[in-house]
Amino acid sequence: PLRPDPFADHLGVDVADLDWGAPELVVFPAFNRRSGGTWANVEGQSFLSPFLPDGLASGEAYLLDGTRLGDYRRV
């Protein structure tokens, strides 16, 4: 599950102040300023967004057709 605390830390608010509902799908468009700017397919690039590594420690990547790609850090 996606943890709210990295998002609260990034936004500078208390976790209790977040309007939080555990999401089933998280989409980070490349043109979004918070998640863009890093090449995901280049060796040594680990910073994908300000909060993704801590917020989604065990996440997996899927294509829109349902194809499982595996651990998002290995995509």
PLY file of the C-alpha trace (Angstrom):
ply
format ascii 1.0
element vertex 75
property float x
property float y
property float z
element edge 74
property int vertex1
property int vertex2
end_header
0.00 0.00 0.00
1.04 3.58 -0.63
2.22 5.26 2.58
1.05 8.85 3.24
3.98 9.99 5.43
6.47 10.79 2.60
3.79 12.93 0.93
3.05 14.75 4.19
6.78 15.36 4.75
7.20 16.70 1.21
4.20 19.01 1.57
5.23 20.12 5.07
1.99 19.03 6.73
0.99 16.51 9.37
-0.22 13.11 8.11
-3.51 13.67 9.97
-4.09 16.82 7.87
-3.93 14.96 4.55
-7.18 14.10 2.79
-5.95 10.54 2.28
-7.63 7.52 0.76
-5.38 4.58 -0.06
-5.17 4.69 -3.89
-5.40 1.60 -6.05
-3.68 3.26 -9.01
-1.01 5.92 -8.99
-0.02 7.67 -12.23
2.99 9.98 -12.46
3.00 11.68 -15.88
6.48 12.55 -17.16
5.46 16.19 -17.66
4.55 16.57 -13.97
7.19 18.76 -12.25
7.27 16.47 -9.21
7.99 13.26 -11.09
9.72 14.30 -14.30
13.33 15.05 -15.00
14.91 11.64 -14.44
15.67 9.01 -17.05
14.14 5.79 -15.76
16.07 3.53 -18.16
19.59 4.82 -17.44
21.85 2.95 -15.01
22.42 4.83 -11.76
19.25 6.93 -11.94
17.41 6.22 -8.69
15.61 9.51 -8.00
12.24 9.29 -9.76
10.35 11.86 -7.70
10.59 13.61 -4.33
8.48 10.95 -2.59
8.15 7.85 -4.79
11.03 5.76 -3.35
9.76 6.06 0.25
6.06 6.15 -0.56
6.06 3.08 -2.76
8.74 0.83 -1.30
7.35 -2.40 -2.75
5.49 -1.16 -5.83
5.29 -2.92 -9.16
4.87 -1.46 -12.63
2.17 -2.54 -15.07
1.32 -1.49 -18.60
-2.17 -0.19 -19.29
-3.10 -3.55 -20.84
-2.30 -5.30 -17.54
1.14 -6.64 -18.50
3.24 -6.90 -15.33
6.69 -5.33 -15.71
7.87 -6.10 -12.17
9.51 -3.97 -9.50
9.30 -0.31 -10.59
12.99 0.20 -9.69
14.02 -2.37 -12.33
11.92 -0.96 -15.19
0 1
1 2
2 3
3 4
4 5
5 6
6 7
7 8
8 9
9 10
10 11
11 12
12 13
13 14
14 15
15 16
16 17
17 18
18 19
19 20
20 21
21 22
22 23
23 24
24 25
25 26
26 27
27 28
28 29
29 30
30 31
31 32
32 33
33 34
34 35
35 36
36 37
37 38
38 39
39 40
40 41
41 42
42 43
43 44
44 45
45 46
46 47
47 48
48 49
49 50
50 51
51 52
52 53
53 54
54 55
55 56
56 57
57 58
58 59
59 60
60 61
61 62
62 63
63 64
64 65
65 66
66 67
67 68
68 69
69 70
70 71
71 72
72 73
73 74
